[in-house]
Amino acid sequence: MDQVKFNSIDELYNRLKPAFKIKIEELERKNILNIENKDLWMYLSKTKWQSKENLELCDMVSDILNLDEYDFLKYINNKK
């Protein structure tokens, strides 16, 4: 199977936006408000993706959709 190649981080970020949108809508249904794409991106970049090599798009989408909300909220609250 051919891997999808991205020419920039911005291109990858834009490709992940639909997954971010789904996760943000899910969080809003749980009354977790004011979360933005960049919050999810920063959290996963620092906690999950930083130490991995050859990440595939499907793995990144899975990480977004299966995000541990408790750890994410801890991270967000520590950033403020």
mmCIF file of the N, C-alpha and C atoms, coordinates in Angstrom:
data_MODEL
# 
_entry.id   MODEL 
# 
loop_
_atom_site.group_PDB 
_atom_site.id 
_atom_site.type_symbol 
_atom_site.label_atom_id 
_atom_site.label_alt_id 
_atom_site.label_comp_id 
_atom_site.label_asym_id 
_atom_site.label_entity_id 
_atom_site.label_seq_id 
_atom_site.pdbx_PDB_ins_code 
_atom_site.Cartn_x 
_atom_site.Cartn_y 
_atom_site.Cartn_z 
_atom_site.occupancy 
_atom_site.B_iso_or_equiv 
_atom_site.pdbx_formal_charge 
_atom_site.auth_seq_id 
_atom_site.auth_comp_id 
_atom_site.auth_asym_id 
_atom_site.auth_atom_id 
_atom_site.pdbx_PDB_model_num 
ATOM 1   N N  . MET A 1 1  ? 0.839   -1.174 0.000  1.00 0.00 ? 1  MET A N  1 
ATOM 2   C CA . MET A 1 1  ? 0.000   0.000  0.000  1.00 0.00 ? 1  MET A CA 1 
ATOM 3   C C  . MET A 1 1  ? 0.887   1.241  0.000  1.00 0.00 ? 1  MET A C  1 
ATOM 4   N N  . ASP A 1 2  ? 0.556   2.193  -0.845 1.00 0.00 ? 2  ASP A N  1 
ATOM 5   C CA . ASP A 1 2  ? 1.325   3.436  -0.926 1.00 0.00 ? 2  ASP A CA 1 
ATOM 6   C C  . ASP A 1 2  ? 1.015   4.331  0.260  1.00 0.00 ? 2  ASP A C  1 
ATOM 7   N N  . GLN A 1 3  ? 2.065   4.918  0.821  1.00 0.00 ? 3  GLN A N  1 
ATOM 8   C CA . GLN A 1 3  ? 1.892   5.876  1.902  1.00 0.00 ? 3  GLN A CA 1 
ATOM 9   C C  . GLN A 1 3  ? 1.585   7.241  1.312  1.00 0.00 ? 3  GLN A C  1 
ATOM 10  N N  . VAL A 1 4  ? 0.724   7.972  2.002  1.00 0.00 ? 4  VAL A N  1 
ATOM 11  C CA . VAL A 1 4  ? 0.425   9.343  1.601  1.00 0.00 ? 4  VAL A CA 1 
ATOM 12  C C  . VAL A 1 4  ? 1.577   10.210 2.076  1.00 0.00 ? 4  VAL A C  1 
ATOM 13  N N  . LYS A 1 5  ? 2.092   11.030 1.204  1.00 0.00 ? 5  LYS A N  1 
ATOM 14  C CA . LYS A 1 5  ? 3.201   11.925 1.543  1.00 0.00 ? 5  LYS A CA 1 
ATOM 15  C C  . LYS A 1 5  ? 2.680   13.353 1.659  1.00 0.00 ? 5  LYS A C  1 
ATOM 16  N N  . PHE A 1 6  ? 3.212   14.070 2.640  1.00 0.00 ? 6  PHE A N  1 
ATOM 17  C CA . PHE A 1 6  ? 2.836   15.465 2.838  1.00 0.00 ? 6  PHE A CA 1 
ATOM 18  C C  . PHE A 1 6  ? 4.064   16.333 2.652  1.00 0.00 ? 6  PHE A C  1 
ATOM 19  N N  . ASN A 1 7  ? 3.855   17.464 2.004  1.00 0.00 ? 7  ASN A N  1 
ATOM 20  C CA . ASN A 1 7  ? 4.964   18.373 1.717  1.00 0.00 ? 7  ASN A CA 1 
ATOM 21  C C  . ASN A 1 7  ? 5.245   19.336 2.862  1.00 0.00 ? 7  ASN A C  1 
ATOM 22  N N  . SER A 1 8  ? 4.304   19.424 3.797  1.00 0.00 ? 8  SER A N  1 
ATOM 23  C CA . SER A 1 8  ? 4.501   20.340 4.924  1.00 0.00 ? 8  SER A CA 1 
ATOM 24  C C  . SER A 1 8  ? 3.637   19.911 6.096  1.00 0.00 ? 8  SER A C  1 
ATOM 25  N N  . ILE A 1 9  ? 3.965   20.447 7.254  1.00 0.00 ? 9  ILE A N  1 
ATOM 26  C CA . ILE A 1 9  ? 3.158   20.200 8.450  1.00 0.00 ? 9  ILE A CA 1 
ATOM 27  C C  . ILE A 1 9  ? 1.766   20.799 8.256  1.00 0.00 ? 9  ILE A C  1 
ATOM 28  N N  . ASP A 1 10 ? 1.694   21.949 7.605  1.00 0.00 ? 10 ASP A N  1 
ATOM 29  C CA . ASP A 1 10 ? 0.393   22.583 7.354  1.00 0.00 ? 10 ASP A CA 1 
ATOM 30  C C  . ASP A 1 10 ? -0.503  21.687 6.505  1.00 0.00 ? 10 ASP A C  1 
ATOM 31  N N  . GLU A 1 11 ? 0.078   21.045 5.529  1.00 0.00 ? 11 GLU A N  1 
ATOM 32  C CA . GLU A 1 11 ? -0.689  20.146 4.665  1.00 0.00 ? 11 GLU A CA 1 
ATOM 33  C C  . GLU A 1 11 ? -1.231  18.962 5.475  1.00 0.00 ? 11 GLU A C  1 
ATOM 34  N N  . LEU A 1 12 ? -0.406  18.408 6.337  1.00 0.00 ? 12 LEU A N  1 
ATOM 35  C CA . LEU A 1 12 ? -0.838  17.307 7.202  1.00 0.00 ? 12 LEU A CA 1 
ATOM 36  C C  . LEU A 1 12 ? -1.936  17.780 8.157  1.00 0.00 ? 12 LEU A C  1 
ATOM 37  N N  . TYR A 1 13 ? -1.717  18.922 8.785  1.00 0.00 ? 13 TYR A N  1 
ATOM 38  C CA . TYR A 1 13 ? -2.703  19.498 9.711  1.00 0.00 ? 13 TYR A CA 1 
ATOM 39  C C  . TYR A 1 13 ? -4.051  19.664 9.013  1.00 0.00 ? 13 TYR A C  1 
ATOM 40  N N  . ASN A 1 14 ? -4.034  20.216 7.814  1.00 0.00 ? 14 ASN A N  1 
ATOM 41  C CA . ASN A 1 14 ? -5.274  20.421 7.065  1.00 0.00 ? 14 ASN A CA 1 
ATOM 42  C C  . ASN A 1 14 ? -5.955  19.103 6.716  1.00 0.00 ? 14 ASN A C  1 
ATOM 43  N N  . ARG A 1 15 ? -5.182  18.098 6.457  1.00 0.00 ? 15 ARG A N  1 
ATOM 44  C CA . ARG A 1 15 ? -5.736  16.775 6.130  1.00 0.00 ? 15 ARG A CA 1 
ATOM 45  C C  . ARG A 1 15 ? -6.405  16.145 7.353  1.00 0.00 ? 15 ARG A C  1 
ATOM 46  N N  . LEU A 1 16 ? -5.958  16.514 8.546  1.00 0.00 ? 16 LEU A N  1 
ATOM 47  C CA . LEU A 1 16 ? -6.516  15.964 9.783  1.00 0.00 ? 16 LEU A CA 1 
ATOM 48  C C  . LEU A 1 16 ? -7.731  16.741 10.295 1.00 0.00 ? 16 LEU A C  1 
ATOM 49  N N  . LYS A 1 17 ? -8.044  17.869 9.691  1.00 0.00 ? 17 LYS A N  1 
ATOM 50  C CA . LYS A 1 17 ? -9.139  18.712 10.173 1.00 0.00 ? 17 LYS A CA 1 
ATOM 51  C C  . LYS A 1 17 ? -10.480 17.981 10.301 1.00 0.00 ? 17 LYS A C  1 
ATOM 52  N N  . PRO A 1 18 ? -10.862 17.112 9.370  1.00 0.00 ? 18 PRO A N  1 
ATOM 53  C CA . PRO A 1 18 ? -12.143 16.401 9.561  1.00 0.00 ? 18 PRO A CA 1 
ATOM 54  C C  . PRO A 1 18 ? -12.167 15.552 10.838 1.00 0.00 ? 18 PRO A C  1 
ATOM 55  N N  . ALA A 1 19 ? -11.056 14.924 11.166 1.00 0.00 ? 19 ALA A N  1 
ATOM 56  C CA . ALA A 1 19 ? -10.992 14.125 12.396 1.00 0.00 ? 19 ALA A CA 1 
ATOM 57  C C  . ALA A 1 19 ? -11.054 15.033 13.620 1.00 0.00 ? 19 ALA A C  1 
ATOM 58  N N  . PHE A 1 20 ? -10.365 16.170 13.574 1.00 0.00 ? 20 PHE A N  1 
ATOM 59  C CA . PHE A 1 20 ? -10.451 17.137 14.670 1.00 0.00 ? 20 PHE A CA 1 
ATOM 60  C C  . PHE A 1 20 ? -11.900 17.575 14.876 1.00 0.00 ? 20 PHE A C  1 
ATOM 61  N N  . LYS A 1 21 ? -12.590 17.853 13.778 1.00 0.00 ? 21 LYS A N  1 
ATOM 62  C CA . LYS A 1 21 ? -13.979 18.330 13.841 1.00 0.00 ? 21 LYS A CA 1 
ATOM 63  C C  . LYS A 1 21 ? -14.869 17.299 14.524 1.00 0.00 ? 21 LYS A C  1 
ATOM 64  N N  . ILE A 1 22 ? -14.721 16.048 14.149 1.00 0.00 ? 22 ILE A N  1 
ATOM 65  C CA . ILE A 1 22 ? -15.516 14.975 14.751 1.00 0.00 ? 22 ILE A CA 1 
ATOM 66  C C  . ILE A 1 22 ? -15.247 14.892 16.248 1.00 0.00 ? 22 ILE A C  1 
ATOM 67  N N  . LYS A 1 23 ? -13.975 14.950 16.624 1.00 0.00 ? 23 LYS A N  1 
ATOM 68  C CA . LYS A 1 23 ? -13.626 14.832 18.043 1.00 0.00 ? 23 LYS A CA 1 
ATOM 69  C C  . LYS A 1 23 ? -14.135 16.032 18.826 1.00 0.00 ? 23 LYS A C  1 
ATOM 70  N N  . ILE A 1 24 ? -14.028 17.218 18.281 1.00 0.00 ? 24 ILE A N  1 
ATOM 71  C CA . ILE A 1 24 ? -14.512 18.417 18.960 1.00 0.00 ? 24 ILE A CA 1 
ATOM 72  C C  . ILE A 1 24 ? -16.024 18.341 19.154 1.00 0.00 ? 24 ILE A C  1 
ATOM 73  N N  . GLU A 1 25 ? -16.747 17.875 18.150 1.00 0.00 ? 25 GLU A N  1 
ATOM 74  C CA . GLU A 1 25 ? -18.205 17.714 18.279 1.00 0.00 ? 25 GLU A CA 1 
ATOM 75  C C  . GLU A 1 25 ? -18.537 16.699 19.374 1.00 0.00 ? 25 GLU A C  1 
ATOM 76  N N  . GLU A 1 26 ? -17.782 15.633 19.444 1.00 0.00 ? 26 GLU A N  1 
ATOM 77  C CA . GLU A 1 26 ? -17.979 14.623 20.485 1.00 0.00 ? 26 GLU A CA 1 
ATOM 78  C C  . GLU A 1 26 ? -17.729 15.229 21.874 1.00 0.00 ? 26 GLU A C  1 
ATOM 79  N N  . LEU A 1 27 ? -16.658 16.001 22.003 1.00 0.00 ? 27 LEU A N  1 
ATOM 80  C CA . LEU A 1 27 ? -16.347 16.646 23.277 1.00 0.00 ? 27 LEU A CA 1 
ATOM 81  C C  . LEU A 1 27 ? -17.440 17.639 23.670 1.00 0.00 ? 27 LEU A C  1 
ATOM 82  N N  . GLU A 1 28 ? -17.959 18.373 22.704 1.00 0.00 ? 28 GLU A N  1 
ATOM 83  C CA . GLU A 1 28 ? -19.029 19.335 22.977 1.00 0.00 ? 28 GLU A CA 1 
ATOM 84  C C  . GLU A 1 28 ? -20.287 18.639 23.479 1.00 0.00 ? 28 GLU A C  1 
ATOM 85  N N  . ARG A 1 29 ? -20.592 17.460 22.935 1.00 0.00 ? 29 ARG A N  1 
ATOM 86  C CA . ARG A 1 29 ? -21.753 16.690 23.418 1.00 0.00 ? 29 ARG A CA 1 
ATOM 87  C C  . ARG A 1 29 ? -21.570 16.273 24.873 1.00 0.00 ? 29 ARG A C  1 
ATOM 88  N N  . LYS A 1 30 ? -20.315 16.202 25.305 1.00 0.00 ? 30 LYS A N  1 
ATOM 89  C CA . LYS A 1 30 ? -20.004 15.852 26.695 1.00 0.00 ? 30 LYS A CA 1 
ATOM 90  C C  . LYS A 1 30 ? -19.788 17.108 27.539 1.00 0.00 ? 30 LYS A C  1 
ATOM 91  N N  . ASN A 1 31 ? -20.189 18.246 26.978 1.00 0.00 ? 31 ASN A N  1 
ATOM 92  C CA . ASN A 1 31 ? -20.079 19.551 27.632 1.00 0.00 ? 31 ASN A CA 1 
ATOM 93  C C  . ASN A 1 31 ? -18.635 19.979 27.899 1.00 0.00 ? 31 ASN A C  1 
ATOM 94  N N  . ILE A 1 32 ? -17.728 19.529 27.045 1.00 0.00 ? 32 ILE A N  1 
ATOM 95  C CA . ILE A 1 32 ? -16.337 19.985 27.066 1.00 0.00 ? 32 ILE A CA 1 
ATOM 96  C C  . ILE A 1 32 ? -16.222 20.984 25.928 1.00 0.00 ? 32 ILE A C  1 
ATOM 97  N N  . LEU A 1 33 ? -16.191 22.260 26.303 1.00 0.00 ? 33 LEU A N  1 
ATOM 98  C CA . LEU A 1 33 ? -16.344 23.333 25.320 1.00 0.00 ? 33 LEU A CA 1 
ATOM 99  C C  . LEU A 1 33 ? -15.043 24.090 25.089 1.00 0.00 ? 33 LEU A C  1 
ATOM 100 N N  . ASN A 1 34 ? -15.057 24.893 24.056 1.00 0.00 ? 34 ASN A N  1 
ATOM 101 C CA . ASN A 1 34 ? -13.947 25.796 23.716 1.00 0.00 ? 34 ASN A CA 1 
ATOM 102 C C  . ASN A 1 34 ? -12.656 25.067 23.364 1.00 0.00 ? 34 ASN A C  1 
ATOM 103 N N  . ILE A 1 35 ? -12.762 23.898 22.783 1.00 0.00 ? 35 ILE A N  1 
ATOM 104 C CA . ILE A 1 35 ? -11.605 23.152 22.305 1.00 0.00 ? 35 ILE A CA 1 
ATOM 105 C C  . ILE A 1 35 ? -11.446 23.459 20.818 1.00 0.00 ? 35 ILE A C  1 
ATOM 106 N N  . GLU A 1 36 ? -10.232 23.704 20.411 1.00 0.00 ? 36 GLU A N  1 
ATOM 107 C CA . GLU A 1 36 ? -9.950  24.012 19.005 1.00 0.00 ? 36 GLU A CA 1 
ATOM 108 C C  . GLU A 1 36 ? -9.038  22.949 18.403 1.00 0.00 ? 36 GLU A C  1 
ATOM 109 N N  . ASN A 1 37 ? -8.982  22.936 17.087 1.00 0.00 ? 37 ASN A N  1 
ATOM 110 C CA . ASN A 1 37 ? -8.099  21.995 16.382 1.00 0.00 ? 37 ASN A CA 1 
ATOM 111 C C  . ASN A 1 37 ? -6.679  22.053 16.930 1.00 0.00 ? 37 ASN A C  1 
ATOM 112 N N  . LYS A 1 38 ? -6.193  23.267 17.117 1.00 0.00 ? 38 LYS A N  1 
ATOM 113 C CA . LYS A 1 38 ? -4.800  23.435 17.555 1.00 0.00 ? 38 LYS A CA 1 
ATOM 114 C C  . LYS A 1 38 ? -4.562  22.817 18.930 1.00 0.00 ? 38 LYS A C  1 
ATOM 115 N N  . ASP A 1 39 ? -5.595  22.777 19.792 1.00 0.00 ? 39 ASP A N  1 
ATOM 116 C CA . ASP A 1 39 ? -5.449  22.154 21.110 1.00 0.00 ? 39 ASP A CA 1 
ATOM 117 C C  . ASP A 1 39 ? -5.204  20.647 20.969 1.00 0.00 ? 39 ASP A C  1 
ATOM 118 N N  . LEU A 1 40 ? -5.992  20.025 20.119 1.00 0.00 ? 40 LEU A N  1 
ATOM 119 C CA . LEU A 1 40 ? -5.820  18.592 19.875 1.00 0.00 ? 40 LEU A CA 1 
ATOM 120 C C  . LEU A 1 40 ? -4.472  18.313 19.219 1.00 0.00 ? 40 LEU A C  1 
ATOM 121 N N  . TRP A 1 41 ? -4.132  19.137 18.238 1.00 0.00 ? 41 TRP A N  1 
ATOM 122 C CA . TRP A 1 41 ? -2.860  18.991 17.520 1.00 0.00 ? 41 TRP A CA 1 
ATOM 123 C C  . TRP A 1 41 ? -1.668  19.081 18.480 1.00 0.00 ? 41 TRP A C  1 
ATOM 124 N N  . MET A 1 42 ? -1.664  20.115 19.313 1.00 0.00 ? 42 MET A N  1 
ATOM 125 C CA . MET A 1 42 ? -0.541  20.311 20.241 1.00 0.00 ? 42 MET A CA 1 
ATOM 126 C C  . MET A 1 42 ? -0.446  19.169 21.245 1.00 0.00 ? 42 MET A C  1 
ATOM 127 N N  . TYR A 1 43 ? -1.577  18.763 21.787 1.00 0.00 ? 43 TYR A N  1 
ATOM 128 C CA . TYR A 1 43 ? -1.584  17.678 22.767 1.00 0.00 ? 43 TYR A CA 1 
ATOM 129 C C  . TYR A 1 43 ? -1.018  16.390 22.162 1.00 0.00 ? 43 TYR A C  1 
ATOM 130 N N  . LEU A 1 44 ? -1.544  16.004 21.024 1.00 0.00 ? 44 LEU A N  1 
ATOM 131 C CA . LEU A 1 44 ? -1.096  14.746 20.410 1.00 0.00 ? 44 LEU A CA 1 
ATOM 132 C C  . LEU A 1 44 ? 0.335   14.861 19.893 1.00 0.00 ? 44 LEU A C  1 
ATOM 133 N N  . SER A 1 45 ? 0.704   16.021 19.382 1.00 0.00 ? 45 SER A N  1 
ATOM 134 C CA . SER A 1 45 ? 2.083   16.210 18.905 1.00 0.00 ? 45 SER A CA 1 
ATOM 135 C C  . SER A 1 45 ? 3.084   16.015 20.033 1.00 0.00 ? 45 SER A C  1 
ATOM 136 N N  . LYS A 1 46 ? 2.739   16.520 21.202 1.00 0.00 ? 46 LYS A N  1 
ATOM 137 C CA . LYS A 1 46 ? 3.674   16.453 22.326 1.00 0.00 ? 46 LYS A CA 1 
ATOM 138 C C  . LYS A 1 46 ? 3.604   15.144 23.101 1.00 0.00 ? 46 LYS A C  1 
ATOM 139 N N  . THR A 1 47 ? 2.442   14.521 23.148 1.00 0.00 ? 47 THR A N  1 
ATOM 140 C CA . THR A 1 47 ? 2.287   13.336 24.000 1.00 0.00 ? 47 THR A CA 1 
ATOM 141 C C  . THR A 1 47 ? 2.343   12.012 23.260 1.00 0.00 ? 47 THR A C  1 
ATOM 142 N N  . LYS A 1 48 ? 1.945   11.998 22.005 1.00 0.00 ? 48 LYS A N  1 
ATOM 143 C CA . LYS A 1 48 ? 1.866   10.725 21.290 1.00 0.00 ? 48 LYS A CA 1 
ATOM 144 C C  . LYS A 1 48 ? 2.765   10.651 20.066 1.00 0.00 ? 48 LYS A C  1 
ATOM 145 N N  . TRP A 1 49 ? 2.777   11.707 19.287 1.00 0.00 ? 49 TRP A N  1 
ATOM 146 C CA . TRP A 1 49 ? 3.421   11.628 17.985 1.00 0.00 ? 49 TRP A CA 1 
ATOM 147 C C  . TRP A 1 49 ? 4.887   12.008 17.997 1.00 0.00 ? 49 TRP A C  1 
ATOM 148 N N  . GLN A 1 50 ? 5.324   12.739 18.991 1.00 0.00 ? 50 GLN A N  1 
ATOM 149 C CA . GLN A 1 50 ? 6.697   13.240 19.017 1.00 0.00 ? 50 GLN A CA 1 
ATOM 150 C C  . GLN A 1 50 ? 7.731   12.116 18.987 1.00 0.00 ? 50 GLN A C  1 
ATOM 151 N N  . SER A 1 51 ? 7.447   11.046 19.671 1.00 0.00 ? 51 SER A N  1 
ATOM 152 C CA . SER A 1 51 ? 8.432   9.974  19.792 1.00 0.00 ? 51 SER A CA 1 
ATOM 153 C C  . SER A 1 51 ? 8.263   8.874  18.746 1.00 0.00 ? 51 SER A C  1 
ATOM 154 N N  . LYS A 1 52 ? 7.304   9.023  17.850 1.00 0.00 ? 52 LYS A N  1 
ATOM 155 C CA . LYS A 1 52 ? 7.052   7.989  16.848 1.00 0.00 ? 52 LYS A CA 1 
ATOM 156 C C  . LYS A 1 52 ? 7.645   8.376  15.502 1.00 0.00 ? 52 LYS A C  1 
ATOM 157 N N  . GLU A 1 53 ? 8.047   7.355  14.779 1.00 0.00 ? 53 GLU A N  1 
ATOM 158 C CA . GLU A 1 53 ? 8.552   7.564  13.424 1.00 0.00 ? 53 GLU A CA 1 
ATOM 159 C C  . GLU A 1 53 ? 7.630   6.866  12.439 1.00 0.00 ? 53 GLU A C  1 
ATOM 160 N N  . ASN A 1 54 ? 7.592   7.367  11.233 1.00 0.00 ? 54 ASN A N  1 
ATOM 161 C CA . ASN A 1 54 ? 6.805   6.768  10.157 1.00 0.00 ? 54 ASN A CA 1 
ATOM 162 C C  . ASN A 1 54 ? 5.332   6.609  10.517 1.00 0.00 ? 54 ASN A C  1 
ATOM 163 N N  . LEU A 1 55 ? 4.788   7.630  11.164 1.00 0.00 ? 55 LEU A N  1 
ATOM 164 C CA . LEU A 1 55 ? 3.365   7.621  11.480 1.00 0.00 ? 55 LEU A CA 1 
ATOM 165 C C  . LEU A 1 55 ? 2.559   7.636  10.192 1.00 0.00 ? 55 LEU A C  1 
ATOM 166 N N  . GLU A 1 56 ? 1.518   6.858  10.171 1.00 0.00 ? 56 GLU A N  1 
ATOM 167 C CA . GLU A 1 56 ? 0.628   6.859  9.022  1.00 0.00 ? 56 GLU A CA 1 
ATOM 168 C C  . GLU A 1 56 ? -0.595  7.685  9.341  1.00 0.00 ? 56 GLU A C  1 
ATOM 169 N N  . LEU A 1 57 ? -1.205  8.232  8.325  1.00 0.00 ? 57 LEU A N  1 
ATOM 170 C CA . LEU A 1 57 ? -2.379  9.078  8.487  1.00 0.00 ? 57 LEU A CA 1 
ATOM 171 C C  . LEU A 1 57 ? -3.479  8.343  9.257  1.00 0.00 ? 57 LEU A C  1 
ATOM 172 N N  . CYS A 1 58 ? -3.696  7.091  8.952  1.00 0.00 ? 58 CYS A N  1 
ATOM 173 C CA . CYS A 1 58 ? -4.748  6.327  9.633  1.00 0.00 ? 58 CYS A CA 1 
ATOM 174 C C  . CYS A 1 58 ? -4.468  6.207  11.132 1.00 0.00 ? 58 CYS A C  1 
ATOM 175 N N  . ASP A 1 59 ? -3.202  6.101  11.518 1.00 0.00 ? 59 ASP A N  1 
ATOM 176 C CA . ASP A 1 59 ? -2.847  6.037  12.935 1.00 0.00 ? 59 ASP A CA 1 
ATOM 177 C C  . ASP A 1 59 ? -3.108  7.368  13.628 1.00 0.00 ? 59 ASP A C  1 
ATOM 178 N N  . MET A 1 60 ? -2.819  8.437  12.933 1.00 0.00 ? 60 MET A N  1 
ATOM 179 C CA . MET A 1 60 ? -3.043  9.763  13.512 1.00 0.00 ? 60 MET A CA 1 
ATOM 180 C C  . MET A 1 60 ? -4.539  10.023 13.685 1.00 0.00 ? 60 MET A C  1 
ATOM 181 N N  . VAL A 1 61 ? -5.330  9.659  12.697 1.00 0.00 ? 61 VAL A N  1 
ATOM 182 C CA . VAL A 1 61 ? -6.786  9.812  12.803 1.00 0.00 ? 61 VAL A CA 1 
ATOM 183 C C  . VAL A 1 61 ? -7.310  8.960  13.956 1.00 0.00 ? 61 VAL A C  1 
ATOM 184 N N  . SER A 1 62 ? -6.817  7.760  14.084 1.00 0.00 ? 62 SER A N  1 
ATOM 185 C CA . SER A 1 62 ? -7.225  6.890  15.192 1.00 0.00 ? 62 SER A CA 1 
ATOM 186 C C  . SER A 1 62 ? -6.871  7.519  16.538 1.00 0.00 ? 62 SER A C  1 
ATOM 187 N N  . ASP A 1 63 ? -5.683  8.096  16.641 1.00 0.00 ? 63 ASP A N  1 
ATOM 188 C CA . ASP A 1 63 ? -5.269  8.757  17.884 1.00 0.00 ? 63 ASP A CA 1 
ATOM 189 C C  . ASP A 1 63 ? -6.205  9.916  18.226 1.00 0.00 ? 63 ASP A C  1 
ATOM 190 N N  . ILE A 1 64 ? -6.614  10.661 17.226 1.00 0.00 ? 64 ILE A N  1 
ATOM 191 C CA . ILE A 1 64 ? -7.523  11.786 17.455 1.00 0.00 ? 64 ILE A CA 1 
ATOM 192 C C  . ILE A 1 64 ? -8.874  11.276 17.952 1.00 0.00 ? 64 ILE A C  1 
ATOM 193 N N  . LEU A 1 65 ? -9.423  10.313 17.248 1.00 0.00 ? 65 LEU A N  1 
ATOM 194 C CA . LEU A 1 65 ? -10.764 9.835  17.576 1.00 0.00 ? 65 LEU A CA 1 
ATOM 195 C C  . LEU A 1 65 ? -10.811 9.048  18.879 1.00 0.00 ? 65 LEU A C  1 
ATOM 196 N N  . ASN A 1 66 ? -9.692  8.449  19.277 1.00 0.00 ? 66 ASN A N  1 
ATOM 197 C CA . ASN A 1 66 ? -9.643  7.641  20.499 1.00 0.00 ? 66 ASN A CA 1 
ATOM 198 C C  . ASN A 1 66 ? -8.881  8.326  21.626 1.00 0.00 ? 66 ASN A C  1 
ATOM 199 N N  . LEU A 1 67 ? -8.812  9.610  21.551 1.00 0.00 ? 67 LEU A N  1 
ATOM 200 C CA . LEU A 1 67 ? -8.114  10.434 22.526 1.00 0.00 ? 67 LEU A CA 1 
ATOM 201 C C  . LEU A 1 67 ? -8.609  10.150 23.947 1.00 0.00 ? 67 LEU A C  1 
ATOM 202 N N  . ASP A 1 68 ? -7.682  10.032 24.885 1.00 0.00 ? 68 ASP A N  1 
ATOM 203 C CA . ASP A 1 68 ? -8.039  9.880  26.295 1.00 0.00 ? 68 ASP A CA 1 
ATOM 204 C C  . ASP A 1 68 ? -8.445  11.261 26.816 1.00 0.00 ? 68 ASP A C  1 
ATOM 205 N N  . GLU A 1 69 ? -9.731  11.453 27.009 1.00 0.00 ? 69 GLU A N  1 
ATOM 206 C CA . GLU A 1 69 ? -10.251 12.770 27.372 1.00 0.00 ? 69 GLU A CA 1 
ATOM 207 C C  . GLU A 1 69 ? -9.726  13.254 28.721 1.00 0.00 ? 69 GLU A C  1 
ATOM 208 N N  . TYR A 1 70 ? -9.571  12.367 29.668 1.00 0.00 ? 70 TYR A N  1 
ATOM 209 C CA . TYR A 1 70 ? -9.076  12.747 30.989 1.00 0.00 ? 70 TYR A CA 1 
ATOM 210 C C  . TYR A 1 70 ? -7.668  13.334 30.882 1.00 0.00 ? 70 TYR A C  1 
ATOM 211 N N  . ASP A 1 71 ? -6.775  12.623 30.197 1.00 0.00 ? 71 ASP A N  1 
ATOM 212 C CA . ASP A 1 71 ? -5.400  13.115 30.034 1.00 0.00 ? 71 ASP A CA 1 
ATOM 213 C C  . ASP A 1 71 ? -5.360  14.402 29.210 1.00 0.00 ? 71 ASP A C  1 
ATOM 214 N N  . PHE A 1 72 ? -6.207  14.476 28.204 1.00 0.00 ? 72 PHE A N  1 
ATOM 215 C CA . PHE A 1 72 ? -6.270  15.683 27.372 1.00 0.00 ? 72 PHE A CA 1 
ATOM 216 C C  . PHE A 1 72 ? -6.698  16.889 28.213 1.00 0.00 ? 72 PHE A C  1 
ATOM 217 N N  . LEU A 1 73 ? -7.724  16.727 29.026 1.00 0.00 ? 73 LEU A N  1 
ATOM 218 C CA . LEU A 1 73 ? -8.197  17.836 29.857 1.00 0.00 ? 73 LEU A CA 1 
ATOM 219 C C  . LEU A 1 73 ? -7.160  18.245 30.891 1.00 0.00 ? 73 LEU A C  1 
ATOM 220 N N  . LYS A 1 74 ? -6.442  17.277 31.430 1.00 0.00 ? 74 LYS A N  1 
ATOM 221 C CA . LYS A 1 74 ? -5.353  17.600 32.353 1.00 0.00 ? 74 LYS A CA 1 
ATOM 222 C C  . LYS A 1 74 ? -4.308  18.458 31.647 1.00 0.00 ? 74 LYS A C  1 
ATOM 223 N N  . TYR A 1 75 ? -3.949  18.064 30.446 1.00 0.00 ? 75 TYR A N  1 
ATOM 224 C CA . TYR A 1 75 ? -2.969  18.804 29.646 1.00 0.00 ? 75 TYR A CA 1 
ATOM 225 C C  . TYR A 1 75 ? -3.461  20.228 29.373 1.00 0.00 ? 75 TYR A C  1 
ATOM 226 N N  . ILE A 1 76 ? -4.698  20.364 28.924 1.00 0.00 ? 76 ILE A N  1 
ATOM 227 C CA . ILE A 1 76 ? -5.283  21.666 28.594 1.00 0.00 ? 76 ILE A CA 1 
ATOM 228 C C  . ILE A 1 76 ? -5.323  22.563 29.835 1.00 0.00 ? 76 ILE A C  1 
ATOM 229 N N  . ASN A 1 77 ? -5.743  22.012 30.946 1.00 0.00 ? 77 ASN A N  1 
ATOM 230 C CA . ASN A 1 77 ? -5.861  22.815 32.166 1.00 0.00 ? 77 ASN A CA 1 
ATOM 231 C C  . ASN A 1 77 ? -4.493  23.258 32.676 1.00 0.00 ? 77 ASN A C  1 
ATOM 232 N N  . ASN A 1 78 ? -3.470  22.472 32.438 1.00 0.00 ? 78 ASN A N  1 
ATOM 233 C CA . ASN A 1 78 ? -2.113  22.857 32.850 1.00 0.00 ? 78 ASN A CA 1 
ATOM 234 C C  . ASN A 1 78 ? -1.530  23.934 31.939 1.00 0.00 ? 78 ASN A C  1 
ATOM 235 N N  . LYS A 1 79 ? -2.032  24.020 30.711 1.00 0.00 ? 79 LYS A N  1 
ATOM 236 C CA . LYS A 1 79 ? -1.543  25.016 29.750 1.00 0.00 ? 79 LYS A CA 1 
ATOM 237 C C  . LYS A 1 79 ? -2.097  26.407 30.048 1.00 0.00 ? 79 LYS A C  1 
ATOM 238 N N  . LYS A 1 80 ? -3.237  26.477 30.751 1.00 0.00 ? 80 LYS A N  1 
ATOM 239 C CA . LYS A 1 80 ? -3.905  27.769 30.995 1.00 0.00 ? 80 LYS A CA 1 
ATOM 240 C C  . LYS A 1 80 ? -3.395  28.431 32.238 1.00 0.00 ? 80 LYS A C  1 
# 
